[in-house]
Amino acid sequence: MGLITGIFAFLYHLPQIYKWLLKPYYIASFFMTVAFLVVRKAPGLCEHLATQREDGNPCDFDWREVEILMFLSAIVMMKNRRAITLEQHVGNLFLFSKVANTILFFRLDIRLGILYLTLCVVFVMTCKPPLYMGPEYIKYFSDKTIDEELQRDSRVTWIVEFYANWSPECQSFAPVFADLSLKYNCAGLRFGKVDAGRYVEVSQRYRVSTSPLAKQLPSLVLFQGGREVMRRPMVDSKGRAVSWTFNEENIIREFNLNELFQKSKKLSKGRSEKGEEQNTSQPEEGSDEPQPETINPDQPTESKKDQ
């Protein structure tokens, strides 16, 4: 049953995997992940490598290499227990495979180890993980607009993500937050993002640390009436984030999105009915002057990106 489930999951994500294969980041990561396997098994090349096998076969793994690969598998499985997206699963596999390859190459030949480590450094400096570019209904704040937008209408509830482009956790969480914005965004419940790595003053004002050691990125903050109501992850007395899994189920439950959405829909419905009453009002009898168009000041204006 588990095998069948895995096959169906693979087929379900096959279009997404196919898109990955067309991106340089994943292509290069794949080849760097299987580099040691190719070198150890390639005919005509493996014969010149050193080995500690008793039979002297240089084209097969020795017991120490098998031990390192088994340890790598255990680490990847432990890390993937907290992964929430397919990108995180694959990213953990690529990351720890490169670490294991570095150890294996240095153990095999120091020259190969230096070469592989150099390739890893060049890869990190030149290739960045592709950013999420899918559909979303999110307003991006700057240091000059965030306070104004949060306090513009006290009836609007905002869920704001503080993120940084260099954070792998923020990159993995981007499609989850975008999907939530498509499902729950309405006139009374809005979604926003602010680059805490770029706008340092904003992150300090809202007490979000951008230090990798604090592990506060990404941070989700719920604002009502321009004031913070709650945030995840919570922060302990030492300024470190309390462990919390950023998946869709946890966010819906902790932020009570279903109830917020129902209340916000009533607010949106009340605004539309008020606008219809104003638009259908007739001018007084005998008056030939045209009536000016009525504008509802409470109706929020959408940015070009929101449209």
C-alpha positions as CSV (number, residue, x, y, z in Angstrom):
1,M,0.0,0.0,0.0
2,G,2.8,2.4,0.8
3,L,4.5,1.6,-2.5
4,I,1.3,2.4,-4.4
5,T,0.8,5.7,-2.5
6,G,4.4,6.7,-3.3
7,I,3.9,5.9,-7.0
8,F,0.7,8.0,-7.1
9,A,2.4,10.9,-5.3
10,F,5.2,10.7,-7.8
11,L,2.8,10.8,-10.7
12,Y,0.9,13.7,-9.1
13,H,4.0,15.8,-8.8
14,L,5.5,14.7,-12.2
15,P,4.5,17.9,-14.0
16,Q,6.2,20.0,-11.3
17,I,9.3,17.7,-11.4
18,Y,9.4,18.1,-15.2
19,K,9.5,21.9,-14.7
20,W,12.4,21.6,-12.3
21,L,14.5,19.7,-14.9
22,L,14.4,22.7,-17.1
23,K,16.0,25.0,-14.5
24,P,19.8,25.3,-14.2
25,Y,19.7,25.2,-10.4
26,Y,18.2,21.8,-10.3
27,I,20.1,20.4,-13.2
28,A,23.4,21.4,-11.6
29,S,22.3,20.1,-8.2
30,F,21.4,16.7,-9.7
31,F,24.8,16.2,-11.3
32,M,26.6,17.3,-8.2
33,T,24.5,14.9,-6.1
34,V,25.4,11.9,-8.2
35,A,29.1,13.0,-8.9
36,F,30.7,10.4,-6.6
37,L,28.5,7.6,-7.8
38,V,29.4,8.3,-11.4
39,V,33.2,8.6,-10.6
40,R,33.2,5.3,-8.6
41,K,31.1,3.3,-11.1
42,A,32.3,4.8,-14.5
43,P,34.2,2.2,-16.5
44,G,37.7,3.3,-17.5
45,L,37.9,5.8,-14.6
46,C,37.2,3.7,-11.5
47,E,40.1,1.4,-12.3
48,H,42.5,4.2,-11.4
49,L,40.9,4.9,-8.0
50,A,42.1,3.7,-4.6
51,T,40.0,1.2,-2.6
52,Q,39.9,-0.5,0.8
53,R,37.9,-3.5,-0.3
54,E,39.4,-6.9,0.5
55,D,38.9,-8.1,-3.1
56,G,40.6,-5.0,-4.4
57,N,37.7,-4.1,-6.7
58,P,38.0,-0.3,-7.2
59,C,34.7,0.0,-9.0
60,D,32.5,-0.8,-6.0
61,F,31.9,0.9,-2.7
62,D,34.0,-0.1,0.3
63,W,32.6,-0.6,3.8
64,R,33.4,3.0,4.9
65,E,31.7,4.5,1.9
66,V,28.6,2.4,2.5
67,E,28.6,3.6,6.1
68,I,28.8,7.3,5.0
69,L,25.9,6.8,2.5
70,M,23.8,5.1,5.1
71,F,24.4,7.9,7.6
72,L,23.4,10.4,4.8
73,S,20.1,8.5,4.2
74,A,19.3,8.7,7.9
75,I,20.0,12.4,8.1
76,V,17.9,13.2,5.1
77,M,15.0,11.1,6.5
78,M,15.2,13.0,9.8
79,K,15.3,16.4,8.1
80,N,12.4,15.6,5.8
81,R,10.1,14.8,8.7
82,R,9.6,18.5,9.1
83,A,9.5,19.3,5.4
84,I,6.2,20.6,4.2
85,T,6.7,20.9,0.4
86,L,8.3,18.8,-2.3
87,E,10.9,21.6,-2.8
88,Q,12.0,21.2,0.8
89,H,12.4,17.4,0.4
90,V,14.5,17.7,-2.7
91,G,16.5,20.6,-1.3
92,N,17.4,18.6,1.8
93,L,18.5,15.7,-0.4
94,F,20.7,17.9,-2.6
95,L,22.2,19.7,0.4
96,F,23.3,16.7,2.4
97,S,24.3,14.8,-0.7
98,K,26.8,17.5,-1.5
99,V,28.2,17.3,2.1
100,A,28.5,13.5,1.8
101,N,30.2,13.8,-1.6
102,T,32.7,16.3,-0.3
103,I,33.7,13.9,2.5
104,L,33.8,10.9,0.1
105,F,36.0,12.7,-2.4
106,F,38.4,14.0,0.2
107,R,38.7,10.4,1.6
108,L,39.3,9.0,-1.9
109,D,41.8,11.6,-3.2
110,I,42.5,15.0,-1.8
111,R,42.8,16.5,-5.2
112,L,39.3,15.3,-6.1
113,G,38.1,16.7,-2.8
114,I,39.5,20.1,-3.5
115,L,38.1,20.1,-7.0
116,Y,34.6,19.1,-5.8
117,L,34.7,21.7,-2.9
118,T,35.6,24.4,-5.4
119,L,32.7,23.4,-7.6
120,C,30.4,23.6,-4.6
121,V,31.6,27.1,-3.7
122,V,31.1,28.3,-7.4
123,F,27.7,26.7,-7.4
124,V,26.6,28.5,-4.3
125,M,27.9,31.9,-5.5
126,T,26.4,31.7,-9.0
127,C,23.2,29.5,-8.8
128,K,20.3,30.6,-6.6
129,P,17.1,28.6,-6.0
130,P,14.3,29.7,-8.3
131,L,11.8,32.0,-6.6
132,Y,8.1,31.3,-6.6
133,M,6.4,33.1,-9.5
134,G,2.9,31.5,-9.4
135,P,-0.5,33.1,-8.8
136,E,-1.1,35.0,-5.5
137,Y,-3.2,37.7,-4.0
138,I,-0.6,39.4,-1.8
139,K,0.4,43.0,-1.3
140,Y,4.1,43.7,-1.0
141,F,4.9,46.4,1.6
142,S,7.9,48.7,1.8
143,D,9.2,50.6,4.8
144,K,7.1,53.6,3.8
145,T,3.8,51.8,3.1
146,I,3.4,49.1,5.8
147,D,2.2,51.3,8.7
148,E,-0.2,53.3,6.5
149,E,-1.8,50.2,5.0
150,L,-2.2,48.4,8.4
151,Q,-3.9,51.4,9.9
152,R,-6.0,52.6,7.0
153,D,-9.1,50.6,7.9
154,S,-9.5,49.2,11.4
155,R,-12.0,46.6,10.2
156,V,-9.5,44.9,7.9
157,T,-7.5,42.0,9.2
158,W,-4.0,41.6,7.8
159,I,-1.8,38.5,7.8
160,V,1.7,39.7,7.1
161,E,4.7,37.5,6.3
162,F,8.2,38.8,7.2
163,Y,10.7,37.1,4.9
164,A,14.1,37.3,3.3
165,N,15.1,36.1,-0.2
166,W,18.3,34.4,1.1
167,S,16.3,32.2,3.5
168,P,15.6,28.7,2.1
169,E,12.7,28.3,4.6
170,C,11.1,31.5,3.2
171,Q,11.5,30.3,-0.4
172,S,9.9,26.9,0.5
173,F,7.0,28.6,2.3
174,A,6.2,31.0,-0.6
175,P,3.9,28.7,-2.5
176,V,2.0,27.8,0.7
177,F,1.4,31.4,1.6
178,A,0.4,32.2,-1.9
179,D,-2.2,29.4,-1.9
180,L,-3.7,30.6,1.3
181,S,-4.0,34.1,-0.1
182,L,-5.9,32.7,-3.1
183,K,-8.3,30.8,-0.8
184,Y,-9.0,33.3,2.0
185,N,-8.3,36.8,0.6
186,C,-11.3,39.2,0.7
187,A,-12.2,42.8,1.5
188,G,-11.9,42.2,5.3
189,L,-9.0,39.7,5.3
190,R,-5.9,40.7,3.4
191,F,-2.4,39.1,3.0
192,G,0.8,41.0,2.8
193,K,4.6,40.5,2.7
194,V,7.6,42.6,3.7
195,D,11.2,41.9,3.0
196,A,12.8,41.9,6.4
197,G,16.2,41.4,5.0
198,R,15.9,44.5,2.9
199,Y,13.9,46.8,5.3
200,V,15.9,46.3,8.5
201,E,14.2,49.2,10.3
202,V,10.8,47.5,9.7
203,S,12.0,44.2,11.1
204,Q,13.4,45.9,14.2
205,R,10.2,47.9,14.7
206,Y,8.1,44.7,14.6
207,R,10.7,42.7,16.6
208,V,11.5,40.2,13.9
209,S,15.2,39.1,14.0
210,T,16.8,38.4,10.6
211,S,19.7,36.5,12.2
212,P,20.0,32.9,11.0
213,L,20.6,31.8,14.5
214,A,17.3,33.2,15.8
215,K,15.3,31.2,13.2
216,Q,12.5,33.7,13.1
217,L,12.2,33.7,9.3
218,P,9.6,33.4,8.0
219,S,7.3,35.0,10.6
220,L,3.6,35.4,10.3
221,V,2.0,38.2,12.2
222,L,-1.8,38.8,12.5
223,F,-2.9,42.5,12.7
224,Q,-6.3,43.7,13.6
225,G,-7.0,47.4,13.8
226,G,-3.4,48.1,13.0
227,R,-2.2,46.2,16.1
228,E,-0.5,42.9,16.4
229,V,-2.7,40.1,17.8
230,M,-0.6,37.1,17.4
231,R,2.5,35.7,15.6
232,R,4.0,32.4,14.6
233,P,6.6,31.3,15.5
234,M,6.6,32.6,19.0
235,V,9.8,33.9,20.5
236,D,11.3,32.7,23.8
237,S,13.1,34.9,26.4
238,K,16.5,34.4,24.6
239,G,15.1,35.8,21.3
240,R,15.0,32.4,19.6
241,A,11.9,31.1,17.7
242,V,9.9,28.3,19.3
243,S,9.8,25.3,16.9
244,W,6.7,25.5,14.7
245,T,5.8,23.8,11.4
246,F,4.8,26.2,8.6
247,N,2.2,24.1,6.8
248,E,-1.3,25.0,5.6
249,E,-3.1,23.0,8.3
250,N,-1.3,24.6,11.2
251,I,-1.8,28.1,9.8
252,I,-5.5,27.6,9.3
253,R,-5.9,26.2,12.8
254,E,-3.6,28.6,14.7
255,F,-4.9,31.8,13.0
256,N,-8.5,30.6,12.8
257,L,-8.7,31.5,9.1
258,N,-12.1,29.9,8.5
259,E,-13.8,32.0,11.2
260,L,-11.9,35.1,10.1
261,F,-12.9,34.5,6.5
262,Q,-16.6,34.1,7.4
263,K,-16.6,37.4,9.4
264,S,-14.7,39.2,6.6
265,K,-17.2,38.0,4.0
266,K,-20.0,39.6,6.0
267,L,-18.1,42.8,6.1
268,S,-17.6,42.6,2.3
269,K,-21.3,41.9,1.8
270,G,-22.3,44.9,4.0
271,R,-20.1,47.2,2.0
272,S,-21.5,46.0,-1.4
273,E,-25.1,46.5,-0.1
274,K,-24.2,50.0,1.1
275,G,-22.7,50.8,-2.2
276,E,-25.8,49.6,-4.1
277,E,-28.1,51.7,-2.0
278,Q,-26.1,54.8,-2.7
279,N,-25.9,54.1,-6.5
280,T,-29.7,53.4,-6.8
281,S,-30.7,56.6,-5.0
282,Q,-32.8,58.8,-7.4
283,P,-32.5,62.6,-7.7
284,E,-35.4,64.8,-6.4
285,E,-38.4,65.4,-8.6
286,G,-38.1,68.5,-10.7
287,S,-34.3,68.7,-10.3
288,D,-32.4,68.9,-13.6
289,E,-29.0,68.9,-12.1
290,P,-27.0,65.7,-12.5
291,Q,-26.1,64.0,-9.3
292,P,-22.4,63.4,-8.7
293,E,-21.2,59.8,-8.6
294,T,-21.1,58.5,-5.1
295,I,-17.8,57.0,-3.9
296,N,-17.6,54.8,-0.9
297,P,-14.6,55.9,1.1
298,D,-14.5,52.6,3.0
299,Q,-13.9,50.6,-0.1
300,P,-10.2,49.7,-0.2
301,T,-8.4,50.5,-3.4
302,E,-6.5,47.6,-5.0
303,S,-2.9,48.0,-6.1
304,K,-1.9,47.2,-9.6
305,K,-0.4,43.9,-8.4
306,D,-3.6,42.9,-6.5
307,Q,-5.6,43.5,-9.7
